[in-house]
């Protein structure tokens, strides 16, 4: 098993970076896919992704926003 992952082990010892950042982006994208269900245009998916990733606070001008 170590032989199969040897290149990855060496890369980690040199950079100390994991794939956590990529997994976080993937989680945001999966959440956007769930919220944008039914929309077919990529622009809509991208807008929902930006809204989720931006964590904007809309309560200042919309008291019903949660």
Jmol script that loads the backbone (N, CA, C; Angstrom):
load data "model"
ATOM      1  N   UNK A   1       0.828  -1.185   0.000  1.00  0.00           N
ATOM      2  CA  UNK A   1       0.000   0.000   0.000  1.00  0.00           C
ATOM      3  C   UNK A   1       0.882   1.262   0.000  1.00  0.00           C
ATOM      4  N   UNK A   2       1.957   1.233   0.738  1.00  0.00           N
ATOM      5  CA  UNK A   2       2.846   2.400   0.756  1.00  0.00           C
ATOM      6  C   UNK A   2       3.462   2.610  -0.622  1.00  0.00           C
ATOM      7  N   UNK A   3       3.784   1.531  -1.301  1.00  0.00           N
ATOM      8  CA  UNK A   3       4.364   1.672  -2.650  1.00  0.00           C
ATOM      9  C   UNK A   3       3.384   2.335  -3.608  1.00  0.00           C
ATOM     10  N   UNK A   4       2.097   2.000  -3.483  1.00  0.00           N
ATOM     11  CA  UNK A   4       1.103   2.605  -4.375  1.00  0.00           C
ATOM     12  C   UNK A   4       0.961   4.096  -4.125  1.00  0.00           C
ATOM     13  N   UNK A   5       1.099   4.534  -2.895  1.00  0.00           N
ATOM     14  CA  UNK A   5       0.886   5.935  -2.535  1.00  0.00           C
ATOM     15  C   UNK A   5       2.185   6.687  -2.258  1.00  0.00           C
ATOM     16  N   UNK A   6       3.292   6.120  -2.658  1.00  0.00           N
ATOM     17  CA  UNK A   6       4.595   6.700  -2.337  1.00  0.00           C
ATOM     18  C   UNK A   6       4.739   8.123  -2.862  1.00  0.00           C
ATOM     19  N   UNK A   7       4.317   8.384  -4.099  1.00  0.00           N
ATOM     20  CA  UNK A   7       4.431   9.732  -4.666  1.00  0.00           C
ATOM     21  C   UNK A   7       3.615  10.738  -3.857  1.00  0.00           C
ATOM     22  N   UNK A   8       2.419  10.351  -3.444  1.00  0.00           N
ATOM     23  CA  UNK A   8       1.586  11.236  -2.641  1.00  0.00           C
ATOM     24  C   UNK A   8       2.171  11.489  -1.263  1.00  0.00           C
ATOM     25  N   UNK A   9       2.772  10.486  -0.681  1.00  0.00           N
ATOM     26  CA  UNK A   9       3.407  10.637   0.629  1.00  0.00           C
ATOM     27  C   UNK A   9       4.576  11.607   0.534  1.00  0.00           C
ATOM     28  N   UNK A  10       5.383  11.465  -0.496  1.00  0.00           N
ATOM     29  CA  UNK A  10       6.524  12.370  -0.693  1.00  0.00           C
ATOM     30  C   UNK A  10       6.025  13.796  -0.922  1.00  0.00           C
ATOM     31  N   UNK A  11       4.990  13.952  -1.734  1.00  0.00           N
ATOM     32  CA  UNK A  11       4.451  15.294  -1.999  1.00  0.00           C
ATOM     33  C   UNK A  11       3.945  15.933  -0.715  1.00  0.00           C
ATOM     34  N   UNK A  12       3.290  15.146   0.150  1.00  0.00           N
ATOM     35  CA  UNK A  12       2.784  15.704   1.402  1.00  0.00           C
ATOM     36  C   UNK A  12       3.931  16.119   2.317  1.00  0.00           C
ATOM     37  N   UNK A  13       4.978  15.324   2.388  1.00  0.00           N
ATOM     38  CA  UNK A  13       6.091  15.686   3.264  1.00  0.00           C
ATOM     39  C   UNK A  13       6.790  16.948   2.784  1.00  0.00           C
ATOM     40  N   UNK A  14       6.733  17.231   1.494  1.00  0.00           N
ATOM     41  CA  UNK A  14       7.379  18.428   0.969  1.00  0.00           C
ATOM     42  C   UNK A  14       6.504  19.665   1.105  1.00  0.00           C
ATOM     43  N   UNK A  15       5.186  19.532   0.945  1.00  0.00           N
ATOM     44  CA  UNK A  15       4.303  20.705   0.922  1.00  0.00           C
ATOM     45  C   UNK A  15       3.435  20.837   2.162  1.00  0.00           C
ATOM     46  N   UNK A  16       3.160  19.737   2.860  1.00  0.00           N
ATOM     47  CA  UNK A  16       2.267  19.701   4.027  1.00  0.00           C
ATOM     48  C   UNK A  16       0.863  20.179   3.677  1.00  0.00           C
ATOM     49  N   UNK A  17       0.468  19.977   2.446  1.00  0.00           N
ATOM     50  CA  UNK A  17      -0.870  20.357   2.003  1.00  0.00           C
ATOM     51  C   UNK A  17      -1.695  19.108   1.774  1.00  0.00           C
ATOM     52  N   UNK A  18      -2.971  19.219   2.117  1.00  0.00           N
ATOM     53  CA  UNK A  18      -3.897  18.125   1.874  1.00  0.00           C
ATOM     54  C   UNK A  18      -4.904  18.560   0.816  1.00  0.00           C
ATOM     55  N   UNK A  19      -5.844  17.690   0.520  1.00  0.00           N
ATOM     56  CA  UNK A  19      -6.869  18.033  -0.458  1.00  0.00           C
ATOM     57  C   UNK A  19      -8.106  18.618   0.225  1.00  0.00           C
ATOM     58  N   UNK A  20      -7.973  19.096   1.450  1.00  0.00           N
ATOM     59  CA  UNK A  20      -9.099  19.664   2.187  1.00  0.00           C
ATOM     60  C   UNK A  20      -9.728  20.855   1.487  1.00  0.00           C
ATOM     61  N   UNK A  21      -8.907  21.712   0.886  1.00  0.00           N
ATOM     62  CA  UNK A  21      -9.434  22.882   0.185  1.00  0.00           C
ATOM     63  C   UNK A  21     -10.304  22.462  -1.001  1.00  0.00           C
ATOM     64  N   UNK A  22      -9.839  21.502  -1.759  1.00  0.00           N
ATOM     65  CA  UNK A  22     -10.611  21.013  -2.914  1.00  0.00           C
ATOM     66  C   UNK A  22     -11.900  20.349  -2.438  1.00  0.00           C
ATOM     67  N   UNK A  23     -11.842  19.604  -1.343  1.00  0.00           N
ATOM     68  CA  UNK A  23     -13.046  18.970  -0.802  1.00  0.00           C
ATOM     69  C   UNK A  23     -14.043  20.019  -0.333  1.00  0.00           C
ATOM     70  N   UNK A  24     -13.580  21.126   0.229  1.00  0.00           N
ATOM     71  CA  UNK A  24     -14.473  22.205   0.658  1.00  0.00           C
ATOM     72  C   UNK A  24     -15.175  22.835  -0.542  1.00  0.00           C
ATOM     73  N   UNK A  25     -14.430  23.059  -1.608  1.00  0.00           N
ATOM     74  CA  UNK A  25     -15.033  23.605  -2.829  1.00  0.00           C
ATOM     75  C   UNK A  25     -16.054  22.621  -3.390  1.00  0.00           C
ATOM     76  N   UNK A  26     -15.731  21.338  -3.362  1.00  0.00           N
ATOM     77  CA  UNK A  26     -16.659  20.319  -3.841  1.00  0.00           C
ATOM     78  C   UNK A  26     -17.934  20.330  -3.008  1.00  0.00           C
ATOM     79  N   UNK A  27     -17.811  20.505  -1.693  1.00  0.00           N
ATOM     80  CA  UNK A  27     -18.987  20.574  -0.833  1.00  0.00           C
ATOM     81  C   UNK A  27     -19.872  21.765  -1.175  1.00  0.00           C
ATOM     82  N   UNK A  28     -19.252  22.908  -1.460  1.00  0.00           N
ATOM     83  CA  UNK A  28     -20.026  24.081  -1.870  1.00  0.00           C
ATOM     84  C   UNK A  28     -20.749  23.823  -3.186  1.00  0.00           C
ATOM     85  N   UNK A  29     -20.055  23.183  -4.108  1.00  0.00           N
ATOM     86  CA  UNK A  29     -20.669  22.899  -5.405  1.00  0.00           C
ATOM     87  C   UNK A  29     -21.840  21.922  -5.259  1.00  0.00           C
ATOM     88  N   UNK A  30     -21.681  20.919  -4.404  1.00  0.00           N
ATOM     89  CA  UNK A  30     -22.766  19.958  -4.189  1.00  0.00           C
ATOM     90  C   UNK A  30     -23.978  20.644  -3.547  1.00  0.00           C
ATOM     91  N   UNK A  31     -23.740  21.563  -2.612  1.00  0.00           N
ATOM     92  CA  UNK A  31     -24.837  22.308  -1.997  1.00  0.00           C
ATOM     93  C   UNK A  31     -25.541  23.181  -3.032  1.00  0.00           C
ATOM     94  N   UNK A  32     -24.767  23.799  -3.920  1.00  0.00           N
ATOM     95  CA  UNK A  32     -25.363  24.627  -4.971  1.00  0.00           C
ATOM     96  C   UNK A  32     -26.194  23.773  -5.913  1.00  0.00           C
ATOM     97  N   UNK A  33     -25.717  22.568  -6.224  1.00  0.00           N
ATOM     98  CA  UNK A  33     -26.494  21.679  -7.093  1.00  0.00           C
ATOM     99  C   UNK A  33     -27.827  21.319  -6.453  1.00  0.00           C
ATOM    100  N   UNK A  34     -27.834  21.094  -5.147  1.00  0.00           N
ATOM    101  CA  UNK A  34     -29.084  20.769  -4.468  1.00  0.00           C
ATOM    102  C   UNK A  34     -30.039  21.956  -4.469  1.00  0.00           C
ATOM    103  N   UNK A  35     -29.520  23.161  -4.238  1.00  0.00           N
ATOM    104  CA  UNK A  35     -30.380  24.345  -4.176  1.00  0.00           C
ATOM    105  C   UNK A  35     -30.845  24.787  -5.564  1.00  0.00           C
ATOM    106  N   UNK A  36     -30.053  24.559  -6.593  1.00  0.00           N
ATOM    107  CA  UNK A  36     -30.401  24.997  -7.949  1.00  0.00           C
ATOM    108  C   UNK A  36     -31.090  23.887  -8.728  1.00  0.00           C
ATOM    109  N   UNK A  37     -31.632  22.931  -8.032  1.00  0.00           N
ATOM    110  CA  UNK A  37     -32.294  21.790  -8.669  1.00  0.00           C
ATOM    111  C   UNK A  37     -33.406  22.277  -9.605  1.00  0.00           C
ATOM    112  N   UNK A  38     -33.425  21.770 -10.782  1.00  0.00           N
ATOM    113  CA  UNK A  38     -34.448  22.128 -11.756  1.00  0.00           C
ATOM    114  C   UNK A  38     -34.010  23.199 -12.741  1.00  0.00           C
ATOM    115  N   UNK A  39     -32.974  23.935 -12.412  1.00  0.00           N
ATOM    116  CA  UNK A  39     -32.469  24.948 -13.332  1.00  0.00           C
ATOM    117  C   UNK A  39     -31.459  24.292 -14.264  1.00  0.00           C
ATOM    118  N   UNK A  40     -31.510  24.660 -15.525  1.00  0.00           N
ATOM    119  CA  UNK A  40     -30.654  23.990 -16.503  1.00  0.00           C
ATOM    120  C   UNK A  40     -29.491  24.853 -16.973  1.00  0.00           C
ATOM    121  N   UNK A  41     -29.573  26.151 -16.753  1.00  0.00           N
ATOM    122  CA  UNK A  41     -28.512  27.031 -17.257  1.00  0.00           C
ATOM    123  C   UNK A  41     -27.331  27.070 -16.293  1.00  0.00           C
ATOM    124  N   UNK A  42     -26.141  27.056 -16.838  1.00  0.00           N
ATOM    125  CA  UNK A  42     -24.937  27.124 -16.025  1.00  0.00           C
ATOM    126  C   UNK A  42     -24.852  28.437 -15.255  1.00  0.00           C
ATOM    127  N   UNK A  43     -25.340  29.527 -15.856  1.00  0.00           N
ATOM    128  CA  UNK A  43     -25.288  30.829 -15.195  1.00  0.00           C
ATOM    129  C   UNK A  43     -26.071  30.804 -13.883  1.00  0.00           C
ATOM    130  N   UNK A  44     -27.190  30.085 -13.860  1.00  0.00           N
ATOM    131  CA  UNK A  44     -27.980  29.974 -12.635  1.00  0.00           C
ATOM    132  C   UNK A  44     -27.202  29.199 -11.582  1.00  0.00           C
ATOM    133  N   UNK A  45     -26.577  28.112 -11.969  1.00  0.00           N
ATOM    134  CA  UNK A  45     -25.781  27.316 -11.042  1.00  0.00           C
ATOM    135  C   UNK A  45     -24.641  28.144 -10.477  1.00  0.00           C
ATOM    136  N   UNK A  46     -23.984  28.909 -11.318  1.00  0.00           N
ATOM    137  CA  UNK A  46     -22.874  29.745 -10.875  1.00  0.00           C
ATOM    138  C   UNK A  46     -23.353  30.814  -9.901  1.00  0.00           C
ATOM    139  N   UNK A  47     -24.510  31.420 -10.164  1.00  0.00           N
ATOM    140  CA  UNK A  47     -25.058  32.429  -9.261  1.00  0.00           C
ATOM    141  C   UNK A  47     -25.376  31.836  -7.899  1.00  0.00           C
ATOM    142  N   UNK A  48     -25.994  30.664  -7.873  1.00  0.00           N
ATOM    143  CA  UNK A  48     -26.312  30.005  -6.605  1.00  0.00           C
ATOM    144  C   UNK A  48     -25.020  29.649  -5.872  1.00  0.00           C
ATOM    145  N   UNK A  49     -24.020  29.178  -6.584  1.00  0.00           N
ATOM    146  CA  UNK A  49     -22.739  28.846  -5.973  1.00  0.00           C
ATOM    147  C   UNK A  49     -22.095  30.078  -5.332  1.00  0.00           C
ATOM    148  N   UNK A  50     -22.128  31.205  -6.028  1.00  0.00           N
ATOM    149  CA  UNK A  50     -21.563  32.433  -5.459  1.00  0.00           C
ATOM    150  C   UNK A  50     -22.349  32.892  -4.238  1.00  0.00           C
ATOM    151  N   UNK A  51     -23.667  32.757  -4.274  1.00  0.00           N
ATOM    152  CA  UNK A  51     -24.474  33.149  -3.122  1.00  0.00           C
ATOM    153  C   UNK A  51     -24.181  32.282  -1.911  1.00  0.00           C
ATOM    154  N   UNK A  52     -23.980  30.986  -2.131  1.00  0.00           N
ATOM    155  CA  UNK A  52     -23.666  30.084  -1.025  1.00  0.00           C
ATOM    156  C   UNK A  52     -22.256  30.354  -0.507  1.00  0.00           C
ATOM    157  N   UNK A  53     -21.302  30.474  -1.402  1.00  0.00           N
ATOM    158  CA  UNK A  53     -19.904  30.652  -1.001  1.00  0.00           C
ATOM    159  C   UNK A  53     -19.675  32.018  -0.365  1.00  0.00           C
ATOM    160  N   UNK A  54     -20.431  33.031  -0.783  1.00  0.00           N
ATOM    161  CA  UNK A  54     -20.232  34.376  -0.261  1.00  0.00           C
ATOM    162  C   UNK A  54     -20.771  34.569   1.140  1.00  0.00           C
ATOM    163  N   UNK A  55     -21.699  33.714   1.570  1.00  0.00           N
ATOM    164  CA  UNK A  55     -22.309  33.802   2.898  1.00  0.00           C
ATOM    165  C   UNK A  55     -22.762  35.227   3.191  1.00  0.00           C
ATOM    166  N   UNK A  56     -23.514  35.780   2.253  1.00  0.00           N
ATOM    167  CA  UNK A  56     -23.978  37.150   2.380  1.00  0.00           C
ATOM    168  C   UNK A  56     -25.095  37.250   3.412  1.00  0.00           C
ATOM    169  N   UNK A  57     -25.185  38.394   4.063  1.00  0.00           N
ATOM    170  CA  UNK A  57     -26.225  38.641   5.054  1.00  0.00           C
ATOM    171  C   UNK A  57     -27.260  39.570   4.434  1.00  0.00           C
ATOM    172  N   UNK A  58     -28.425  39.015   4.076  1.00  0.00           N
ATOM    173  CA  UNK A  58     -29.481  39.795   3.444  1.00  0.00           C
ATOM    174  C   UNK A  58     -30.456  40.369   4.466  1.00  0.00           C
ATOM    175  N   UNK A  59     -30.252  40.122   5.748  1.00  0.00           N
ATOM    176  CA  UNK A  59     -31.213  40.558   6.762  1.00  0.00           C
ATOM    177  C   UNK A  59     -31.245  42.069   6.918  1.00  0.00           C
ATOM    178  N   UNK A  60     -30.225  42.777   6.462  1.00  0.00           N
ATOM    179  CA  UNK A  60     -30.226  44.237   6.614  1.00  0.00           C
ATOM    180  C   UNK A  60     -31.301  44.899   5.763  1.00  0.00           C
ATOM    181  N   UNK A  61     -31.673  44.311   4.633  1.00  0.00           N
ATOM    182  CA  UNK A  61     -32.715  44.921   3.804  1.00  0.00           C
ATOM    183  C   UNK A  61     -33.896  43.991   3.582  1.00  0.00           C
ATOM    184  N   UNK A  62     -33.851  42.768   4.099  1.00  0.00           N
ATOM    185  CA  UNK A  62     -34.983  41.853   4.017  1.00  0.00           C
ATOM    186  C   UNK A  62     -35.121  41.145   5.369  1.00  0.00           C
ATOM    187  N   UNK A  63     -36.089  41.574   6.185  1.00  0.00           N
ATOM    188  CA  UNK A  63     -36.204  40.977   7.522  1.00  0.00           C
ATOM    189  C   UNK A  63     -36.649  39.519   7.499  1.00  0.00           C
ATOM    190  N   UNK A  64     -37.157  39.027   6.368  1.00  0.00           N
ATOM    191  CA  UNK A  64     -37.611  37.655   6.259  1.00  0.00           C
ATOM    192  C   UNK A  64     -36.502  36.697   5.809  1.00  0.00           C
ATOM    193  N   UNK A  65     -35.343  37.243   5.471  1.00  0.00           N
ATOM    194  CA  UNK A  65     -34.219  36.397   5.028  1.00  0.00           C
ATOM    195  C   UNK A  65     -33.675  35.651   6.229  1.00  0.00           C
ATOM    196  N   UNK A  66     -33.412  34.351   5.996  1.00  0.00           N
ATOM    197  CA  UNK A  66     -32.884  33.561   7.114  1.00  0.00           C
ATOM    198  C   UNK A  66     -31.482  33.090   6.857  1.00  0.00           C
TER     199      UNK A  66
END
end "model"
wireframe off; spacefill off
backbone 0.3
color backbone group
